[in-house]
Every structure is written in C-alpha cells, then in structure tokens.
Amino acid sequence: MLNRRYIKALRTATLGVLATLALIWGAVDIVGVSAEALWDYVWLSIQGVLLLIVVAAPVAALLRFIRRRP
C-alpha cells in the first residue's frame, strides 16, 4: 500500500510537470514563440538547477558532518 504522503508528493510533482508543459504549449501555440528557442531556455534552466545541486550537495554534507560532531 502506498503511503499517503508519497501519493501527495507524486501528485504535486505530476501537476507541476503538467503545468509546465501547458505553459510551454501556450507560449508556442498562442504567443508564437519559437519552439526551438523555448527548448533552449528549458535546457539552460535544467543545467542551472543541476549546477545548484552539484554546488549545494557538498555544502550540505559538510554542514551535516559539522552538526553531528560532539
């Protein structure tokens, strides 16, 4: 049986992805933004998020190590 908390998190993530896709579709179809240019910006955003994760992970590990020391 799936945990209620897990179901809520999965639902939130799914709705977030669907909302993002709807915004991209609206920008391409309604506003007339080039799909190629839009996907370039999406890729740039993904790279930025990955960079933040790579930078934050060692800092988080260091802080966790410092807090656990007696």
C-alpha positions in Angstrom: 0.0 0.0 0.0 1.3 3.4 -0.9 1.9 5.9 1.8 -0.5 8.9 1.8 2.5 11.3 2.0 4.1 9.6 -1.1 0.8 9.9 -3.0 0.6 13.7 -2.2 4.2 14.2 -3.3 3.7 12.3 -6.5 0.5 14.2 -7.3 2.2 17.5 -6.7 5.2 16.6 -8.9 2.9 15.4 -11.7 0.7 18.5 -11.6 3.9 20.7 -11.7 5.2 18.9 -14.7 1.8 19.1 -16.5 1.5 22.8 -15.7 5.0 23.5 -17.1 4.1 21.6 -20.3 0.9 23.6 -20.6 2.8 26.9 -20.3 5.3 25.8 -22.9 2.5 24.7 -25.2 0.8 28.1 -24.7 3.9 30.0 -25.4 4.5 28.1 -28.6 0.9 27.9 -29.9 -0.8 31.1 -28.6 2.1 33.6 -28.3 4.1 32.3 -31.3 7.5 31.8 -29.6 9.8 29.5 -31.5 9.7 26.0 -30.0 13.5 25.6 -30.6 14.3 28.8 -28.7 12.0 27.8 -25.9 13.6 24.4 -25.6 17.0 26.0 -25.5 15.8 28.1 -22.5 14.4 25.0 -20.8 17.7 23.2 -21.3 19.6 26.2 -19.9 17.3 26.2 -16.8 17.8 22.4 -16.3 21.6 23.0 -16.4 21.3 25.8 -13.8 19.3 23.6 -11.5 21.8 20.8 -11.9 24.7 23.2 -11.1 22.9 24.3 -8.0 22.5 20.7 -6.9 26.2 20.0 -7.5 27.3 23.0 -5.6 24.8 22.5 -2.7 25.4 18.8 -2.1 29.0 19.1 -0.7 28.0 22.1 1.4 25.0 20.2 2.8 27.3 17.2 3.5 29.8 19.4 5.3 27.1 21.0 7.4 25.6 17.7 8.3 29.1 16.4 9.3 29.7 19.5 11.5 26.4 19.2 13.3 27.0 15.5 14.1 30.3 16.1 15.7 30.2 16.2 19.5 
